[in-house]
Amino acid sequence: MDFDIPLLPGSPRRLSPRTVVRGGQGPKHGQQCLQVPGPPAQRLQSSVPQGSGQASGGGSPPNSSVINNYLEASEPVSLEARVSRMHFHDNQRKVDYVLAYHYRKRGAHPGHGSPGHSLAIVSNGETGKDPQAGAPGDIELGPLDALEEERKEQREEFEHNLMEAGLELEKDLESKSQGSVFVRIHAPWQVLAREAEFLKIKVPTKKMYEIKSQGSIAKTFNKILHKLSAPLKPRVPEHSNSRMKNLSYPFSREKMYLYNIQDKDTFFDNATRSRIVHEILKRTTCSRANNTMGINSLIANNVYEAAYPLHDGEYDSPGDDMNDRKLLYQEWARYGVFYKFQPIDLIRKYFGEKIGLYFAWLGLYTSFLIPSSVIGIIVFLYGCATIEEDIPSKEMCDQQNAFTMCPLCDKSCDYWNLSSACGTARASHLFDNPATVFFSIFMALWATMFLENWKRLQMRLGYFWDLTGIEEEEEHSRPEYETKVREKMLKESNKSVVQKLGTSGTEAEDEDDEDKLTWKDRFPGYLMNFASILFMIALTFSIVFGVIVYRITTAAALSLNKATRSNVRVTVTATAVIINLVVILILDEIYGAVAKWLTKIEVPKTEQTFEERLILKAFLLKFVNAYSPIFYVAFFKGRFVGRPGSYVYVFDGYRMEECAPGGCLMELCIQLSIIMLGKQLIQNNIFEIGVPKLKKLFRKLKDETESEEAGSAHSKHPEQWDLDYSLEPYTGLTPEYMEMIIQFGFVTLFVASFPLAPVFALLNNVIEVRLDAKKFVTELRRPDAVRTKDIGIWFDILSGIGKFSVIINAFVIAVTSDFIPRLVYQYSYSHNGTLHGFVNHTLSFFNVSQLKEGTQPENSQFEQEVQFCRFKDYREPPWAPNPYEFSKQYWAVLSARLAFVIIFQNLVMFLSVLVDWMIPDIPTDISDQIKREKSLFVDFFLKEEHEKLRLTEEPARRSQSTGRHSRRSPAASPAPSGRSQPGSSVSSGSQHTSV
């Protein structure tokens, strides 16, 4: 026998709790017995039309029933009956979010069906019971252990609260001894409308307008540029009509007439729907879990394993059916389309504004690397072209000059000719030439131009993405913060205060914004942070010093052997740089984990505060880790060596290392290039490609093992939530940003020593964009869509690095390179205004008879008898009144270096400020469009209000005219009895029924 079903799944109205029992069990008092005709999915869909209050008749096989609005199907739904894997099993309600948890039963055997064969649809009702319980032939399940029972109760309460909030749930039955269960969540229209109004989500209105065209010259230039760049544009719908834009307005249920709502199911896109559900999940409480607020707390307490929105189907599915994920994969997330522009609008639509802004920033940064790479290559080629004209390197390579140099180490090292370092001197000129000064100024201005253009692009995207004027959403407290507050209250307050905390669940977020944890509560965490960060920085410096000791001892050891003596410097430099690279990669991972642990100790209140503090700590530690070896070579190596006869020793017999005869700039270039390239290649290939693939392989093996236990039928046709569950969870954009920020430092901070840094950064980023894209589309669960106006604290870090790079490059040019000594010699000491004699000018004399006892070369094989040896420094000769004191040339060069640093820094800073002032943060056309949009909306709003007023007044006028007509025509017939009476009102757009 069939019964009427009021508003079953498929109707957008809220369902009232109604209990239906299956055959063999009588209904309880006040409940109705109800059978739903089968088959489960297809018949239900056809029998319950949208907006209908009745189900059609038919047979009632006992394979499905409804209990308190649970639909429990004991047979699987065929693939032919399933329209989409993105919907409930009724093929009508879209899955907006998924909760996953693992359950374990004790003392039970696996059931006859798999979770794919048993289904419970919950729709705003109470929890249904196991339909097989008590049935003949079933196995009685054993009692759950205490922890599992507690988690089950918490889940039941949380899901009940979600239904109270208006959400509709569908979940698998726990029909096995253990396994994973997926709770599918659907937000009906009423919930979407309510939450969209609460969150002030901007949605398009009926009004469309054409974006104002630019001037004739700019318009012509844009047309030409558009035609030339047509092959580089991805084939996505968003790029087809970019001249038209909808007026947007925050959603309001009272102003529904403003919006063009053709289909309520598709009015909000998938990202917006999942964002709305996520907001409900974050603020829903669970009293059984100590008034825990939100899904994040329940995941932290292992009540649920994961919570994620679904991807829009498979990205590599056969056939012509297209979804946004598949389109992103074909036009963006493949290495074969590396030459194409990014479909930023589609990325934003699918992943949300936060991830969209990251890829927009990465794309702009990569495109800005193109001009800097071209200039860097030109500077490098200039060095190659002028290498034969470089007078200092020619003098060093000239065998006739015969500069006899002092020994590089005690006892085992002999005197040597400067001409033996000819190769190093010639290579140094490739990077140490006047063009590098110009390139340093260019790169400082480049950094300013990049940041200014990013601000403009950010405003442009904010206009097109309707981010202008959005308010920052109030964030909920983190689970760890709530736990800490609860512990404090339990320790310091009496029971009444504790009870008050327990009963204030939903009012906790309405309190004032003052932190419940004072600075006294946080002081131990701050102290631990300060001490730990100092320790980590000291550890980094200690490792750098350890590598220095390695270089010194290895150089001394290799100098003892005649066979290896000639290649000492190359061997020591190469091995030391590789050691530094390995240490940097290892410490990077360690420091990332340490920064996260230290931030947790601080107990920040909100996720945004947690993320900002984590970023600052991780950046500080990784910055020190990556740049410490480079800073040592640039500014400290060779500065504290001493002089012959009075060397500085690290240990007995081990002198501080000196720079190469051509200066430390060449070694700095080698250090920077190997660390930069090695870090990018290894991190990209191992950490970003290899490690995720290994994790995916382990997950696949684990899922295959579980699916074999669950049965083969379920594993052959996995649902979309099963496929997404096997993907890696999304952990945030911090690693991606951090990698690019460190690279930005390599490109800007020491660019004077390595002009090819932008080239290698560009090549890396072309791959990095597609690598990140592929990771987001194919390897990660779909992230929650997060609305944000900017990239946050990362912009401040970029701006700080840009300003810091000016100072660093000024000191690299002034202190590390020979640019200033050459200028001083050429214009103050040269007889003919050239650099002839510069090498001799920079070398001081030393009387070998004044070498300390035991430091003279043993068994010297030098061809000539040596009376004086030379060393690189500005000191008085042995025959001067003050031998070996700093000479006048030293003080003149030092003054010139300091003057250059001041002039260079102020000049570049002035130019940067000038560029900043000349380029407005908001593009003029966008500013005009925003003003125009406001006036257009006022006109549109008034027009719609007048139209609404006219429609509401028209029936009144008609009734008045009808009354006058009836008074004129007394013979008019009365209304038929079938017409609507005052007790009921029926209109074309409503479904009101009199009771």
FENFEN-V546497 format. One line per field, one symbol per residue. ss: DSSP state (2 for helix, 1 for strand, 0 for the rest). phi: phi as a letter, one per 20 degrees, with the letter a starting at -180 (. if undefined). psi: psi as a letter, one per 40 degrees, with the letter a starting at -180 (. if undefined). A space follows every 50 residues. Layout:
BEGIN
ss = ???
phi = ???
psi = ???
END
This chain:
BEGIN
ss = 00000000000000000000000000000000001000000222222000 00000000000001111001111000000000000010000001001111 11110000000000000011111000000000000000000000022222 22222222222222001111110000011111111110222222222220 01111111110000022222222222220222000022200001111111 00222222100002222002222222222222201122200110222222 00000111100000000000000222222220002220000002222222 20222222222222222222222222222222222022202222222000 00011000000000011222222222222000022222222222222222 22222222222222000000000000102222222222222200222222 22202222220000000022222222222222222222222222222222 22222222200222200222222222222222222222222222222222 22000122222222222222222222222222222200000110011011 10011000000000222222222222222222222222222222222222 22222222220222220002222220010000022222222222222220 00000022222222222222222222222101000000000022222222 22222222222222220022222222222000000002222211111222 00000000000000000111110010000000000102222222222222 22222222222222222200000222222222222222222222222222 222222222222222222000000000000000000000000000
phi = .dcfdflfgoefffeegbdcdegncffffnddebcdfefgefffffecff nedcdffqfcfeebbdclmedddecfefffffebeecffemdefeebcdc bddbddmcdgffdegfedccddclbefeeffefnffneefffffffffff fffffffffffffffofddcbeeeecfbrdcddeccdfggfgffffffel ffcfeffdbefffeffffffffffffffegfeefecffefceedbefdbg fbfecfffdeeebffdfeffffffffffffffdfebffdllfdnffffff emfdebbbeefeneedffoefdcfffffffdbecffdfeefefgfffffe dofffgfffffffffffffffffffffffffffffdffeffgffffefff flfeefgebemfedfbefffefffffffffddbgfffgfffgffffffff ffffffffffffffelefnfefffeeffgffffffffffffddeffffff ffedhfefeeffefffeefffeggfffffffffffffffffffffffffg ffffffffffeffdffdffffffffffffgfffffffgffffffffffff fflffdfffffffffffffgffffffdgffffffccfnecenbgnbfedf cfndeffdffgeoeffffffffffffffffffffeefedfffffffffff ffffffffffpfffffcfffffffffefffdoegfffffffffgfffdfd ffebfegffffffffgffgfffffffedddfffffdebebemffffffff ffffffffffffffdeeeffgfffffdccffcmdefnffffedeebeffe fffndffelfdffdfddcddbeadcfffefgdfmefefffffffffffff gfffffffffffffffffdffdggfffffffffffffgffffffffffff ffefffffffffffffffdfeffffffeffegfbcccfdccdcfd
psi = hiihhhfihdheihhihhhhiiiehiiiheiihhhhiiidddddddegih eieiiiiaigifeiihhfehhhheiihidddhdieeiieeedhihdihhh ihihihfiiiidiideehihhhgfaihiihdeheiieihhiiiiiddddd ddddddddddddddeeihihiiigeidiaihhhhhhhiddddddddddef hhiiadhiihhhiaidddddddddddddedeehigiddedgeeihihiih hhdefdediggdhddedhidddddddddddddehihddfffhhidddddd efdidihiiiigaiefiiiehhidddddddedfidefdeiihgddddddd eiddddddddddddddddeddddddddddddddddedeehddddddehdd dfhhiiieiicdiiiihdeefdddddddddegiddddddddddddddddd ddddddddddddddefeheiihihiiiidddddddddddddeiadddddd ddeeceedeeiiehhdhidddedddddddddddddddddddddddddddd ddddddddedhddeddfddddddddddddddddddddddddddddddddd ddgididdddddddddddddddddddedddddddedheefdaihefihhd ihehiiiiiideiedddddddddddddddddddddddddddddddddddd ddddddddddidddddgiiddddddeiiiheieddddddddddddddddf ddegeeddddddddddddddddddddddeiihihhhhidaebeddddddd ddddddddddddddddieddddddddedeideeaeheddddehiihheee iiheeihhfheidihhdhiiihigiiideidgieihiddddddddddddd ddddddddddddddddddhidhiddddddddddddddddddddddddddd ddddddddddddddddddgeehiiiieeihideihhideighhi.
END
